[in-house]
Amino acid sequence: DAMVIQNPRYQVTQFGKPVTLSCSQTLNHNVMYWYQQKSSQAPKLLFHYYDKDFNNEADTPDNFQSRRPNTSFCFLDIRSPGLGDAAMYLCATSRDDSYNEQFFGPGTRLTVL
Amino acid sequence: AQTVTQSQPEMSVQEAETVTLSCTYDTSENNYYLFWYKQPPSRQMILVIRQEAYKQQNATENRFSVNFQKAAKSFSLKISDSQLGDTAMYFCAFIWSYGKLTFGQGTILTVHP
């Protein structure tokens, strides 16, 4: 089945230690998104790629960066995680960046010690 | 600014009964789509139903239907014949441009046997 896969499902890191979260998709979608979801809150868009074009949300901290080496993979890098960065990180894809449905991965729960 | 408001943080319903989740939104756009997403505990977010703003007819998907009132900027979700598997966080979401999905705060729905 075509799907959005996130690895790992659970990630523990130490305060200030860089961490990378991974997302892959078999849907061959042009757009990939990264959301941050804190406990019992709505997902908040961090940034998205339309193909290779990177689009950062204005309020996304500089501590968060992303890479998309090819259509299938997208990475979220947190350069110096703080305690406030502990959250669920959701990857999503869509065929294009108009009004199409977004397909979500299961998420990676990040714990910062 | 585009905003989505879900005024019911939590709802509960007995199995086989009907429940309605409320959602209002604010936008100056004419062309947009509305979605209800379901996020079961520890599982990925999936699309329940979508509504195009230019369509007057309310969308339905099996036991799920919406009441879309464009003038009132209201978009409620009705779940008929509730099942235990419907227990989840439900997010109302709005997309108006370039794939920017804006979520409401979510409603936790619990279906009791």
Contacts between the chains, C-beta under 8 A, distances in Angstrom:
chain1	res1	chain2	res2	distance
A	4	B	44	7.8
A	31	B	99	5.8
A	33	B	99	7.2
A	33	B	101	7.9
A	40	B	89	7.7
A	40	B	106	7.1
A	40	B	108	7.7
A	41	B	105	7.1
A	41	B	106	7.4
A	42	B	91	6.3
A	42	B	103	3.7
A	42	B	104	6.3
A	42	B	105	5.5
A	42	B	106	5.9
A	43	B	45	7.7
A	43	B	91	7.7
A	43	B	103	5.6
A	45	B	100	6.7
A	45	B	101	6.9
A	48	B	99	6.5
A	50	B	99	7.8
A	55	B	98	7.6
A	90	B	45	7.0
A	94	B	99	5.8
A	96	B	99	7.6
A	97	B	98	4.8
A	97	B	99	3.7
A	98	B	98	7.5
A	98	B	99	6.8
A	99	B	32	7.4
A	99	B	33	4.4
A	99	B	52	7.6
A	99	B	95	5.5
A	100	B	99	7.5
A	101	B	35	7.2
A	101	B	47	5.2
A	101	B	50	6.5
A	102	B	47	8.0
A	102	B	99	7.2
A	102	B	101	5.9
A	103	B	47	7.9
A	104	B	37	7.9
A	104	B	44	5.1
A	104	B	45	4.1
A	104	B	46	7.2
A	105	B	44	6.1
A	106	B	43	6.8
A	106	B	44	4.2
A	107	B	44	6.7
